[in-house]
Amino acid sequence: ELKVEQNPLFLSMQEGKNYTIYCNYSTTSDRLYWYRQDPGKSLESLFVLLSNGAVKQEGRLMASLDTKARLSTLHITAAVHDLSATYFCAVISYKTGNQFYFGTGTSLTVIP
Amino acid sequence: DAEITQSPRHKITETGRQVTLACHQTWNHNNMFWYRQDLGHGLRLIHYSYGVQDTNKGEVSDGYSVSRSNTEDLPLTLESAASSQTSVYFCASSESPLPGYNEQFFGPGTRLTVL
């Protein structure tokens, strides 16, 4: 069974601090996606990582992919309240028709 | 602007009733997907389609069906609603002829409650 695990599941951090969210997956895949979801809202695409070693940055968020370790990280730099949301990673499984498999999400709360 | 819409946004129904959730996209995307979101499970794939007349079962397809008669729409039907199908349902679409290559764009979601 394919598994996508995120940790931590819940993260409370102070404004201005740095932290990293981890996404581990159990299948062979070289494509990983990060999404953001605000409470009661839909999912918004943040990053698409398409190869081993890929690094993407947008504002205070930076995502990276290590396909050999089957690990992606989402690093938050100098957190601000507006980053409070739930973050999901998703991978594709080529063995099952290129389906997306989502992690359980990391609920981030940034405290002023 | 191109978009993906879902209707209804909220639905309350009774056990045993048939329910259809609509999904309409104006991106002209070939690929469309239905997910359900439940606490502790993230998003799980119900059904997906890579084009007209194409449908495939996802991870949690039991009790659900879809049909794809045109590019824009992928309705999701619950044949006989059960309380376990109370959830938030998201429709998504993606562009690439290579399924799964591009990121998926999500609709606003439908909150379904089965009493």
Interface residues (C-beta under 8 A of the other chain):
Chain A: V4 R31 Y33 Y35 K41 S42 L43 E44 S45 V48 F88 A90 I92 G97 N98 Q99 F100 Y101 F102 G103 T104 G105
Chain B: F33 Y35 G40 H41 G42 L43 R44 L45 Y48 N56 G58 E59 F90 A92 L98 P99 G100 Y101 N102 E103 Q104 F105 F106 G107 P108 G109
